[in-house]
Amino acid sequence: MPLSFHWCSRIYDAQIPPVVYLSGVLMFVAGLATVQAHNVWRRDWTVLVTLSGWFLLLLGLFRMFAAGLYQRGSASASATVFMMLEGILFVVGLSMTIKAYSR
């Protein structure tokens, strides 16, 4: 039986624009806090923290001011796109966690 990720492509269909807006506010606040506390541009792994903060800040702004557009775009994307993006985010988060807790 092959593994199906069909549910993943429909996970964002039920979101209404106010929910997308609320998650955008939360992303914006988290990104702003990260950028304020850690805006370091060095040539090592810590730049991932800064980049993730800026990414959250910009994605939060986009979700706040274009909630309907974001909802329509995510509803029309395929499950493969979602799985690739979530895989990339998992690898970045895992590498930051390993680097942060290693000596």
Chimera marker file (.cmm) of the C-alpha trace (Angstrom):
<marker_set name="trace">
<marker id="1" x="0.000" y="0.000" z="0.000" r="1" g="1" b="0" radius="0.5"/>
<marker id="2" x="1.677" y="3.264" z="-1.078" r="1" g="1" b="0" radius="0.5"/>
<marker id="3" x="1.937" y="6.132" z="1.356" r="1" g="1" b="0" radius="0.5"/>
<marker id="4" x="-0.520" y="8.862" z="0.387" r="1" g="1" b="0" radius="0.5"/>
<marker id="5" x="-0.176" y="12.519" z="1.296" r="1" g="1" b="0" radius="0.5"/>
<marker id="6" x="-3.490" y="13.566" z="-0.234" r="1" g="1" b="0" radius="0.5"/>
<marker id="7" x="-4.697" y="14.893" z="3.139" r="1" g="1" b="0" radius="0.5"/>
<marker id="8" x="-1.743" y="17.257" z="3.245" r="1" g="1" b="0" radius="0.5"/>
<marker id="9" x="-2.829" y="19.148" z="0.145" r="1" g="1" b="0" radius="0.5"/>
<marker id="10" x="-6.257" y="19.791" z="1.681" r="1" g="1" b="0" radius="0.5"/>
<marker id="11" x="-5.108" y="20.774" z="5.162" r="1" g="1" b="0" radius="0.5"/>
<marker id="12" x="-5.220" y="24.499" z="4.346" r="1" g="1" b="0" radius="0.5"/>
<marker id="13" x="-8.547" y="24.438" z="2.487" r="1" g="1" b="0" radius="0.5"/>
<marker id="14" x="-10.607" y="24.771" z="5.672" r="1" g="1" b="0" radius="0.5"/>
<marker id="15" x="-8.784" y="27.886" z="6.840" r="1" g="1" b="0" radius="0.5"/>
<marker id="16" x="-10.828" y="31.039" z="6.661" r="1" g="1" b="0" radius="0.5"/>
<marker id="17" x="-9.063" y="34.386" z="6.128" r="1" g="1" b="0" radius="0.5"/>
<marker id="18" x="-9.318" y="35.436" z="9.815" r="1" g="1" b="0" radius="0.5"/>
<marker id="19" x="-7.449" y="32.267" z="10.830" r="1" g="1" b="0" radius="0.5"/>
<marker id="20" x="-4.793" y="32.934" z="8.189" r="1" g="1" b="0" radius="0.5"/>
<marker id="21" x="-4.558" y="36.524" z="9.488" r="1" g="1" b="0" radius="0.5"/>
<marker id="22" x="-4.165" y="35.328" z="13.090" r="1" g="1" b="0" radius="0.5"/>
<marker id="23" x="-1.415" y="32.882" z="12.182" r="1" g="1" b="0" radius="0.5"/>
<marker id="24" x="0.245" y="35.706" z="10.236" r="1" g="1" b="0" radius="0.5"/>
<marker id="25" x="0.203" y="37.919" z="13.325" r="1" g="1" b="0" radius="0.5"/>
<marker id="26" x="1.781" y="35.127" z="15.379" r="1" g="1" b="0" radius="0.5"/>
<marker id="27" x="4.436" y="34.518" z="12.706" r="1" g="1" b="0" radius="0.5"/>
<marker id="28" x="5.172" y="38.235" z="12.484" r="1" g="1" b="0" radius="0.5"/>
<marker id="29" x="5.613" y="38.557" z="16.255" r="1" g="1" b="0" radius="0.5"/>
<marker id="30" x="7.854" y="35.466" z="16.403" r="1" g="1" b="0" radius="0.5"/>
<marker id="31" x="9.950" y="36.699" z="13.468" r="1" g="1" b="0" radius="0.5"/>
<marker id="32" x="10.239" y="40.201" z="14.920" r="1" g="1" b="0" radius="0.5"/>
<marker id="33" x="11.361" y="38.808" z="18.282" r="1" g="1" b="0" radius="0.5"/>
<marker id="34" x="13.934" y="36.587" z="16.573" r="1" g="1" b="0" radius="0.5"/>
<marker id="35" x="15.301" y="39.409" z="14.427" r="1" g="1" b="0" radius="0.5"/>
<marker id="36" x="15.471" y="41.774" z="17.423" r="1" g="1" b="0" radius="0.5"/>
<marker id="37" x="17.303" y="39.231" z="19.581" r="1" g="1" b="0" radius="0.5"/>
<marker id="38" x="19.468" y="37.607" z="16.910" r="1" g="1" b="0" radius="0.5"/>
<marker id="39" x="20.264" y="39.729" z="13.870" r="1" g="1" b="0" radius="0.5"/>
<marker id="40" x="23.730" y="38.250" z="13.319" r="1" g="1" b="0" radius="0.5"/>
<marker id="41" x="25.198" y="37.925" z="9.832" r="1" g="1" b="0" radius="0.5"/>
<marker id="42" x="28.230" y="35.626" z="10.207" r="1" g="1" b="0" radius="0.5"/>
<marker id="43" x="29.473" y="32.919" z="7.869" r="1" g="1" b="0" radius="0.5"/>
<marker id="44" x="28.415" y="30.006" z="10.065" r="1" g="1" b="0" radius="0.5"/>
<marker id="45" x="25.274" y="28.106" z="11.019" r="1" g="1" b="0" radius="0.5"/>
<marker id="46" x="23.914" y="30.966" z="13.189" r="1" g="1" b="0" radius="0.5"/>
<marker id="47" x="22.882" y="32.831" z="10.062" r="1" g="1" b="0" radius="0.5"/>
<marker id="48" x="20.075" y="30.228" z="9.762" r="1" g="1" b="0" radius="0.5"/>
<marker id="49" x="18.523" y="31.674" z="12.921" r="1" g="1" b="0" radius="0.5"/>
<marker id="50" x="18.603" y="35.176" z="11.472" r="1" g="1" b="0" radius="0.5"/>
<marker id="51" x="17.247" y="34.003" z="8.108" r="1" g="1" b="0" radius="0.5"/>
<marker id="52" x="14.432" y="32.058" z="9.762" r="1" g="1" b="0" radius="0.5"/>
<marker id="53" x="13.495" y="35.174" z="11.746" r="1" g="1" b="0" radius="0.5"/>
<marker id="54" x="13.354" y="37.303" z="8.603" r="1" g="1" b="0" radius="0.5"/>
<marker id="55" x="11.411" y="34.562" z="6.806" r="1" g="1" b="0" radius="0.5"/>
<marker id="56" x="8.823" y="34.426" z="9.607" r="1" g="1" b="0" radius="0.5"/>
<marker id="57" x="8.570" y="38.206" z="9.680" r="1" g="1" b="0" radius="0.5"/>
<marker id="58" x="7.975" y="38.512" z="5.928" r="1" g="1" b="0" radius="0.5"/>
<marker id="59" x="5.631" y="35.512" z="5.748" r="1" g="1" b="0" radius="0.5"/>
<marker id="60" x="3.663" y="36.920" z="8.681" r="1" g="1" b="0" radius="0.5"/>
<marker id="61" x="3.288" y="40.267" z="6.912" r="1" g="1" b="0" radius="0.5"/>
<marker id="62" x="2.151" y="38.532" z="3.737" r="1" g="1" b="0" radius="0.5"/>
<marker id="63" x="-0.381" y="36.405" z="5.610" r="1" g="1" b="0" radius="0.5"/>
<marker id="64" x="-1.705" y="39.449" z="7.482" r="1" g="1" b="0" radius="0.5"/>
<marker id="65" x="-2.153" y="41.734" z="4.492" r="1" g="1" b="0" radius="0.5"/>
<marker id="66" x="-2.980" y="39.153" z="1.810" r="1" g="1" b="0" radius="0.5"/>
<marker id="67" x="-4.791" y="36.417" z="3.752" r="1" g="1" b="0" radius="0.5"/>
<marker id="68" x="-7.223" y="35.604" z="0.940" r="1" g="1" b="0" radius="0.5"/>
<marker id="69" x="-4.482" y="35.464" z="-1.675" r="1" g="1" b="0" radius="0.5"/>
<marker id="70" x="-2.381" y="33.205" z="0.556" r="1" g="1" b="0" radius="0.5"/>
<marker id="71" x="-5.369" y="30.924" z="1.166" r="1" g="1" b="0" radius="0.5"/>
<marker id="72" x="-6.148" y="30.607" z="-2.545" r="1" g="1" b="0" radius="0.5"/>
<marker id="73" x="-2.487" y="29.972" z="-3.372" r="1" g="1" b="0" radius="0.5"/>
<marker id="74" x="-2.089" y="27.268" z="-0.748" r="1" g="1" b="0" radius="0.5"/>
<marker id="75" x="-5.366" y="25.627" z="-1.794" r="1" g="1" b="0" radius="0.5"/>
<marker id="76" x="-4.201" y="25.340" z="-5.398" r="1" g="1" b="0" radius="0.5"/>
<marker id="77" x="-0.739" y="23.939" z="-4.553" r="1" g="1" b="0" radius="0.5"/>
<marker id="78" x="-0.094" y="20.221" z="-4.842" r="1" g="1" b="0" radius="0.5"/>
<marker id="79" x="0.709" y="17.847" z="-1.995" r="1" g="1" b="0" radius="0.5"/>
<marker id="80" x="4.204" y="17.360" z="-3.384" r="1" g="1" b="0" radius="0.5"/>
<marker id="81" x="4.996" y="21.051" z="-2.974" r="1" g="1" b="0" radius="0.5"/>
<marker id="82" x="3.841" y="20.980" z="0.640" r="1" g="1" b="0" radius="0.5"/>
<marker id="83" x="5.855" y="17.862" z="1.417" r="1" g="1" b="0" radius="0.5"/>
<marker id="84" x="9.006" y="19.338" z="-0.142" r="1" g="1" b="0" radius="0.5"/>
<marker id="85" x="8.649" y="22.613" z="1.766" r="1" g="1" b="0" radius="0.5"/>
<marker id="86" x="7.933" y="20.845" z="5.037" r="1" g="1" b="0" radius="0.5"/>
<marker id="87" x="10.921" y="18.558" z="4.435" r="1" g="1" b="0" radius="0.5"/>
<marker id="88" x="13.193" y="21.551" z="3.880" r="1" g="1" b="0" radius="0.5"/>
<marker id="89" x="11.883" y="23.233" z="7.028" r="1" g="1" b="0" radius="0.5"/>
<marker id="90" x="12.411" y="20.014" z="8.982" r="1" g="1" b="0" radius="0.5"/>
<marker id="91" x="16.027" y="19.696" z="7.816" r="1" g="1" b="0" radius="0.5"/>
<marker id="92" x="16.789" y="23.362" z="8.612" r="1" g="1" b="0" radius="0.5"/>
<marker id="93" x="15.170" y="23.070" z="12.052" r="1" g="1" b="0" radius="0.5"/>
<marker id="94" x="16.947" y="19.802" z="12.793" r="1" g="1" b="0" radius="0.5"/>
<marker id="95" x="20.340" y="21.200" z="11.771" r="1" g="1" b="0" radius="0.5"/>
<marker id="96" x="19.833" y="24.321" z="13.919" r="1" g="1" b="0" radius="0.5"/>
<marker id="97" x="18.832" y="22.148" z="16.879" r="1" g="1" b="0" radius="0.5"/>
<marker id="98" x="21.829" y="19.830" z="16.494" r="1" g="1" b="0" radius="0.5"/>
<marker id="99" x="24.253" y="22.742" z="16.114" r="1" g="1" b="0" radius="0.5"/>
<marker id="100" x="22.754" y="24.631" z="19.057" r="1" g="1" b="0" radius="0.5"/>
<marker id="101" x="23.070" y="21.693" z="21.449" r="1" g="1" b="0" radius="0.5"/>
<marker id="102" x="26.454" y="20.426" z="20.293" r="1" g="1" b="0" radius="0.5"/>
<marker id="103" x="29.736" y="21.709" z="21.664" r="1" g="1" b="0" radius="0.5"/>
<link id1="1" id2="2" r="1" g="1" b="0" radius="0.2"/>
<link id1="2" id2="3" r="1" g="1" b="0" radius="0.2"/>
<link id1="3" id2="4" r="1" g="1" b="0" radius="0.2"/>
<link id1="4" id2="5" r="1" g="1" b="0" radius="0.2"/>
<link id1="5" id2="6" r="1" g="1" b="0" radius="0.2"/>
<link id1="6" id2="7" r="1" g="1" b="0" radius="0.2"/>
<link id1="7" id2="8" r="1" g="1" b="0" radius="0.2"/>
<link id1="8" id2="9" r="1" g="1" b="0" radius="0.2"/>
<link id1="9" id2="10" r="1" g="1" b="0" radius="0.2"/>
<link id1="10" id2="11" r="1" g="1" b="0" radius="0.2"/>
<link id1="11" id2="12" r="1" g="1" b="0" radius="0.2"/>
<link id1="12" id2="13" r="1" g="1" b="0" radius="0.2"/>
<link id1="13" id2="14" r="1" g="1" b="0" radius="0.2"/>
<link id1="14" id2="15" r="1" g="1" b="0" radius="0.2"/>
<link id1="15" id2="16" r="1" g="1" b="0" radius="0.2"/>
<link id1="16" id2="17" r="1" g="1" b="0" radius="0.2"/>
<link id1="17" id2="18" r="1" g="1" b="0" radius="0.2"/>
<link id1="18" id2="19" r="1" g="1" b="0" radius="0.2"/>
<link id1="19" id2="20" r="1" g="1" b="0" radius="0.2"/>
<link id1="20" id2="21" r="1" g="1" b="0" radius="0.2"/>
<link id1="21" id2="22" r="1" g="1" b="0" radius="0.2"/>
<link id1="22" id2="23" r="1" g="1" b="0" radius="0.2"/>
<link id1="23" id2="24" r="1" g="1" b="0" radius="0.2"/>
<link id1="24" id2="25" r="1" g="1" b="0" radius="0.2"/>
<link id1="25" id2="26" r="1" g="1" b="0" radius="0.2"/>
<link id1="26" id2="27" r="1" g="1" b="0" radius="0.2"/>
<link id1="27" id2="28" r="1" g="1" b="0" radius="0.2"/>
<link id1="28" id2="29" r="1" g="1" b="0" radius="0.2"/>
<link id1="29" id2="30" r="1" g="1" b="0" radius="0.2"/>
<link id1="30" id2="31" r="1" g="1" b="0" radius="0.2"/>
<link id1="31" id2="32" r="1" g="1" b="0" radius="0.2"/>
<link id1="32" id2="33" r="1" g="1" b="0" radius="0.2"/>
<link id1="33" id2="34" r="1" g="1" b="0" radius="0.2"/>
<link id1="34" id2="35" r="1" g="1" b="0" radius="0.2"/>
<link id1="35" id2="36" r="1" g="1" b="0" radius="0.2"/>
<link id1="36" id2="37" r="1" g="1" b="0" radius="0.2"/>
<link id1="37" id2="38" r="1" g="1" b="0" radius="0.2"/>
<link id1="38" id2="39" r="1" g="1" b="0" radius="0.2"/>
<link id1="39" id2="40" r="1" g="1" b="0" radius="0.2"/>
<link id1="40" id2="41" r="1" g="1" b="0" radius="0.2"/>
<link id1="41" id2="42" r="1" g="1" b="0" radius="0.2"/>
<link id1="42" id2="43" r="1" g="1" b="0" radius="0.2"/>
<link id1="43" id2="44" r="1" g="1" b="0" radius="0.2"/>
<link id1="44" id2="45" r="1" g="1" b="0" radius="0.2"/>
<link id1="45" id2="46" r="1" g="1" b="0" radius="0.2"/>
<link id1="46" id2="47" r="1" g="1" b="0" radius="0.2"/>
<link id1="47" id2="48" r="1" g="1" b="0" radius="0.2"/>
<link id1="48" id2="49" r="1" g="1" b="0" radius="0.2"/>
<link id1="49" id2="50" r="1" g="1" b="0" radius="0.2"/>
<link id1="50" id2="51" r="1" g="1" b="0" radius="0.2"/>
<link id1="51" id2="52" r="1" g="1" b="0" radius="0.2"/>
<link id1="52" id2="53" r="1" g="1" b="0" radius="0.2"/>
<link id1="53" id2="54" r="1" g="1" b="0" radius="0.2"/>
<link id1="54" id2="55" r="1" g="1" b="0" radius="0.2"/>
<link id1="55" id2="56" r="1" g="1" b="0" radius="0.2"/>
<link id1="56" id2="57" r="1" g="1" b="0" radius="0.2"/>
<link id1="57" id2="58" r="1" g="1" b="0" radius="0.2"/>
<link id1="58" id2="59" r="1" g="1" b="0" radius="0.2"/>
<link id1="59" id2="60" r="1" g="1" b="0" radius="0.2"/>
<link id1="60" id2="61" r="1" g="1" b="0" radius="0.2"/>
<link id1="61" id2="62" r="1" g="1" b="0" radius="0.2"/>
<link id1="62" id2="63" r="1" g="1" b="0" radius="0.2"/>
<link id1="63" id2="64" r="1" g="1" b="0" radius="0.2"/>
<link id1="64" id2="65" r="1" g="1" b="0" radius="0.2"/>
<link id1="65" id2="66" r="1" g="1" b="0" radius="0.2"/>
<link id1="66" id2="67" r="1" g="1" b="0" radius="0.2"/>
<link id1="67" id2="68" r="1" g="1" b="0" radius="0.2"/>
<link id1="68" id2="69" r="1" g="1" b="0" radius="0.2"/>
<link id1="69" id2="70" r="1" g="1" b="0" radius="0.2"/>
<link id1="70" id2="71" r="1" g="1" b="0" radius="0.2"/>
<link id1="71" id2="72" r="1" g="1" b="0" radius="0.2"/>
<link id1="72" id2="73" r="1" g="1" b="0" radius="0.2"/>
<link id1="73" id2="74" r="1" g="1" b="0" radius="0.2"/>
<link id1="74" id2="75" r="1" g="1" b="0" radius="0.2"/>
<link id1="75" id2="76" r="1" g="1" b="0" radius="0.2"/>
<link id1="76" id2="77" r="1" g="1" b="0" radius="0.2"/>
<link id1="77" id2="78" r="1" g="1" b="0" radius="0.2"/>
<link id1="78" id2="79" r="1" g="1" b="0" radius="0.2"/>
<link id1="79" id2="80" r="1" g="1" b="0" radius="0.2"/>
<link id1="80" id2="81" r="1" g="1" b="0" radius="0.2"/>
<link id1="81" id2="82" r="1" g="1" b="0" radius="0.2"/>
<link id1="82" id2="83" r="1" g="1" b="0" radius="0.2"/>
<link id1="83" id2="84" r="1" g="1" b="0" radius="0.2"/>
<link id1="84" id2="85" r="1" g="1" b="0" radius="0.2"/>
<link id1="85" id2="86" r="1" g="1" b="0" radius="0.2"/>
<link id1="86" id2="87" r="1" g="1" b="0" radius="0.2"/>
<link id1="87" id2="88" r="1" g="1" b="0" radius="0.2"/>
<link id1="88" id2="89" r="1" g="1" b="0" radius="0.2"/>
<link id1="89" id2="90" r="1" g="1" b="0" radius="0.2"/>
<link id1="90" id2="91" r="1" g="1" b="0" radius="0.2"/>
<link id1="91" id2="92" r="1" g="1" b="0" radius="0.2"/>
<link id1="92" id2="93" r="1" g="1" b="0" radius="0.2"/>
<link id1="93" id2="94" r="1" g="1" b="0" radius="0.2"/>
<link id1="94" id2="95" r="1" g="1" b="0" radius="0.2"/>
<link id1="95" id2="96" r="1" g="1" b="0" radius="0.2"/>
<link id1="96" id2="97" r="1" g="1" b="0" radius="0.2"/>
<link id1="97" id2="98" r="1" g="1" b="0" radius="0.2"/>
<link id1="98" id2="99" r="1" g="1" b="0" radius="0.2"/>
<link id1="99" id2="100" r="1" g="1" b="0" radius="0.2"/>
<link id1="100" id2="101" r="1" g="1" b="0" radius="0.2"/>
<link id1="101" id2="102" r="1" g="1" b="0" radius="0.2"/>
<link id1="102" id2="103" r="1" g="1" b="0" radius="0.2"/>
</marker_set>
